[in-house]
Amino acid sequence: MVSRIRSLPGLALVVVIALVAAGTLWWGFNRVNSTRITAYFDRTVGIYQGSDVRILGVPVGSVESVEPIGDQVKVVLRVEDRFDVPADASAALVTPSVVSDRYIQLAPVYRGGPKMARGATIPRERTVTPVEVDQVYESITELSDALGPNGANKEGAVNQLVRTGAANLAGNGEAMADSITQLSRAAHTLSDSRGDIVATVKNLQTFVSMLTANDQQVRQFNTQLADLAGFLAGERETLGNALHLLSVALGDVAGFLADNRAMIADNADALTALTKNLADHRGDIAAALPVIPVAMSNVIGIHNGEAGTLDMRSNFPDQLQNPFGTICKMMDLGKLIPGNPTFDQVSRQLRPLLDHCSTIAASLAAAVKSPMILPFGILSNENLQRDPVPGTVPGTPSNQLPPSEQGDR
């Protein structure tokens, strides 16, 4: 029995050591498996060591310490590692009811991105504390005093306001209900169109930003517009006369259009036909446009300033040297007017004859060429005239006087 009594102190010492070791291990494990966050509040009424730390109302940790520092309170929070907290999270002191314990709420919920690291700090700018009940009572008391007999109602103004409001609202209950209903519908419409409203506000912001960026140009435009308005104001009499004359002229034009309506319609129809014709032959016009400047240049080149004439000669070497072949070509109607189905059909039917015609024409031309000399250089080949016309090139003078020296002859 004595031996058992002697062994009790040793057993108690072992139990105490085991409890201390377990507490130490639990404390160390809790430290390793939790995130320490320091938050600063302007006040922490109802927050103590061990108060809950929650996310969406679910406990995720506890308050480790509360320490006042100057005009703010330092609160150290412990959050379990299995709960992620955004790096820019805020802390709010929440009061569920008047009598229940308060807790600290972390928001928003983590949905991705950087996480709050161990030892992070939430500054006072990102913490929120609720309004106390005594502050609400104090505000209500101040409001009642301000509206009471010693305040705004000292001369009966509040009583008169109430009586006047009651008189105006009497019998208008249905109208007020309709107004509230319509206001609700308007709010619902605005809610449904909030995307368009936000887009409009964004576009308006972009427009205002553009005006701000171009402030100098906007000011210059306003100045010029003011100058224009001043000029018009100074010339309003002249402008009025001009507008009067313009109205008279427009009346004359309207009368002219009314009197010549049929002719204008005919001209419009003809213009439509002309436009359609130009559109149908736009390919030919496009082909002719590069040639027209060359033709005009050639016309200028053939003008003889000395004689006052257009000096030119017809140049038909192929036709004059091979008149029989020219006749054969003229018989090929399909080539003369390409694209015409009737002429193409005639050319196909006369193709054998045209081929024989070309052969016969070549034989005839070879038989009657030089040394026979025909007029206009027909079939003359090397006997064609190659001497320049007098007065057309330097070194070959003309025997005629310039038009300015010919007098009345």
Buried (B, 14 or more C-beta within 10 A) or exposed (E): EEEEEEEEEEEEEEEEEEEEEEEEEEEEEBEEEBBBBBBBBEBBEBBEEEBBBBBEEEEBBBBBEBEEEEEBBBBBBBBBEEBBBBEEBBBBBBBEEEEEEBBBBBBEEBEEEEEBEEEBEBEEEBBEBBEEEEEEEEEEEEEEEEBEEEBBBEEEEBEEEEEEEEEEEEEEEEEEEEEEEEEEEEEEEEEEEEEEEEEEEEEEEEEEEEEEEEEEEEEEEEEEEEEEEEEEEEEEEEEEEEEEEEEEEEEEEEEEEEEEEEEEEEEEEEEEEEEEEEEEEEEEEEEEEEEEEEEEEEEEEEEBEBBEEEBBEEEEEEBBBBBBBBEBBEBBBBEEEEEEEEBBEBBEEBEEEBEEBBEEBBEBBEEEBEEEEEEEBBBBEEBEEEEEEEBBEEEEEBEBEEEEEEEEE
